[in-house]
């Protein structure tokens, strides 16, 4: 089994979402000690931003790209290759202002590429990253699970499904800015969620 862990926090140290993601990976490794883990910390090693130069590179035919354009596309190609090689993707997802971090959004923008990870057909879009499982580790200061304020869960379900990853399971650590007792409850709930999604 190949595990890809994506830490989506802006913090490279001490991120609660990374703590929860680490717990998921530890459970996976306990079940399959021979599994291979690839870790991408987006705080230390960020995905490139989609800007005008990036769009120019991506939409220029391969044989016509400048060396700079080829290098830019190669950055995204490397991120896509990591996902293609993974059987299980573990995402560490903090909540920033009711959304995901810009670090994680840049990674999503890098791996969602027409003709590579999805394609348009006569019947609509088809995701090409099939047969994979995603485990999403949320960390939130408040409690938003199951409320209209939780924009993250439906967004990630949609975007992962769009590229073909339809087996998506969620782990929630919430209330982490609501006092020590709430912190303990939040991480206990995350542990219960891990048990439920991994059995």
N, C-alpha and C positions, 0 to 999 in steps of 0.2 A: 504494500500500500504506500502510495506517495501522498504526503500531507503538505499542503501549502498554507502557511500561516501568514496572514496579512495583518500587521498592526497598524490600525488607521488613526491612531492618536497623533496630535501635534507634539506630544511629549514622548521622548525616547526612554525616559525613566519614570517609574512610579505611576503609570497610567492604569486606571482601574479596568478599562476595557482590555488592556494587555494582560492583566492579572486573570481575568475571566477566560480569555482566549488561551492563556497558558494552561489553565485548569482543564479545558477541553482537550488540548493536545496531550496533556499528561494522561488523561483517561484513555485516549486513543492508543497511546504507546503502551499503556499497561495491558491493553487487550491484544495489541500487535507489536511486540518489542522490536521486530525487524523492520518496522515501517521507516520510511525515509522522510525526514522533515526538511523543508525549505522554508526559511524565515525571511520575510521582507518587512523591515521596519520602515514605514513610510516617513517617519520623522527623520531618521538618519539617511535614508536612501529614497528620496521622494520620486514619484512618477512625474514625468514632464508635463507641463501645463499645455493644454490645447490652446494655441494662439494662432495668429495669422500665418506665421512662418510654418508652424506644424501642419496646418491645413494645406498650405501650399505644397509641402513635402508629401503628404499623404495622397493628394490628388494629382501629383505629377507622375506620369508613367515611370516605371523602375529605370528604364534605360535612359531617361532624360533627366534624372535627378542629379543635382550637384552633389559633391562630396558632403556638404553640410546637410543637405536634405536626406541623403542616404543614412547619415549618422543619426539624424533625428528619428527617422522611421525605425532604425535598428533598436533604439531605446524602447519603443513600444513593442516591437517584435519580441524582445527578450521577456517583457512582462506577459505577453500572450503565450509564449512558449512555456512559461512557468505554470500557467493555468491549464494549458493543454496537457501537460505532463502529470497534473495532479489528479488523484482519485477523490480526495477530500480537501475542501478549502475551508479554512477557519478564519473568519473575519473578526477582528477586534474593533468594535464600533462605539466610540463615545458619542454622546449627543451634544452638539454645539448649536445653541439657539434653535432647537427643534429640528435640526437637520443633521446630516453627516458632516464630517470634517472636509475641508478643501483637499487635504491629503488623500482621503479615500475617494473623493469625487474625481480627482485627477487620475487615480488608478483605474477607476471604472471607465472613464473616458478613453484611457489608453487601451483597455482590453476589449471594448465594444467596437469592433471594426467590421463594416460591411464586407461581405465576401470572405471573411476569415473566421469570425466567431458568430456571425449571423448572416443571413441572406434574405433577400426579398424574393418571394415566389408569386405565382398567380393566385395562390390562396392566402397570401399575406406573409409576414416575416417568419423565418424558421431559425431557431437557435442551433448552433453547430457544436456547442460544448456539452454534448449529451453524456449521460451515464456517470455524472459526477454528483457528489453530495456537498452542500454548503452548510456549515454550522456558524451561526452568527452570534457573537458575544457582545451584548449591549451593556454599557455602563452609563447610568443616568443619575444626575443629582436629585431629580424629583421622581415622582411615580406617574408614569404615562401609559403603561401597558394597557391596551384595550380601550384607550380613550381617543377622541379626535385629535388630541395633541401629538399622538404618536404617528408622525409622518414617516419615520424611518422604516418600520416594518413593512408597510405596503410598498414603499419605494424599492427596497432591496428585493422583496419578493418579485416585483415586476421586472426590475432590470436584470436580475439573475435569471429569471425565467426567459427573458427576451433573448439571452445568449445561450439558452438551452439547459440551464441548471435549474431544474424544477423540484428537486428534492432539497428543500431549504428548511432548516430547523433553527429555532430561536431560543437563546438563553438570555435571561434578563437579570441584571443586578441594578436595582433601582433604590431611590431614596438615599443616595450616597452623600448628599449634602444636607441631610435632615437630622443630624445628630448621631451619636455613637450607637445607640440602640438600633436606629434605622439602618445604619451601615451593616451591623451584624445581621439584621434581617435580610438586607439586600443581597449580601453574599451567600447567606443560607439559601435564599430562593434560587440564586444562580446554581448552587450545588444541586438543589432538587431538580432544576430544569435540565442540568447535564445528565443526571441520573435518568430522567424521563426520556430524553432524546437519544441517549446512547444505550439505555437499558443495562 
